[in-house]
Amino acid sequence: MDVLGVGIDVVAMKRVRDALESGGDAFLDAVFTAHERESSQHDADPVSFLATAFAAKEAVFKTLDIDWSTGVRLSEIEVRHAPTGKPYVVLTGACAACMESRGATTVHISLSYEDDYAVACAVLVSE
């Protein structure tokens, strides 16, 4: 296994709360997939769920070593959870193409939150 990229991101819960209040559905639609929006509604703390997903998207973006000019969108990075609770990502569109062009096969993520902050770490690998 070769590590091709590592990314980490921290998100303030207040930032997500403010974005939800000011941007509402436009913010949700621009950043999150339908699956993520639905999953957040079934979570005991929807803001924490969305903040950790947002941090994961940013961390994964950093592993790809790209910039916004590639046409990628955060909604092309979807955070899901296995039945065991383990988080994983599904990439689509330009993000999937960037991952493939780097020769990567998997992005591993770890998520956590506490009080006012959510954090995510992502590791892009070729297995």
Secondary structure as GFF3:
##gff-version 3
##sequence-region A 1 127
A	DSSP	beta_strand	2	12	.	.	.	ID=ss1
A	DSSP	alpha_helix	13	31	.	.	.	ID=ss2
A	DSSP	alpha_helix	34	41	.	.	.	ID=ss3
A	DSSP	alpha_helix	46	63	.	.	.	ID=ss4
A	DSSP	three_ten_helix	68	70	.	.	.	ID=ss5
A	DSSP	three_ten_helix	74	76	.	.	.	ID=ss6
A	DSSP	beta_strand	77	81	.	.	.	ID=ss7
A	DSSP	beta_strand	87	91	.	.	.	ID=ss8
A	DSSP	alpha_helix	93	101	.	.	.	ID=ss9
A	DSSP	beta_strand	106	114	.	.	.	ID=ss10
A	DSSP	beta_strand	117	126	.	.	.	ID=ss11
###
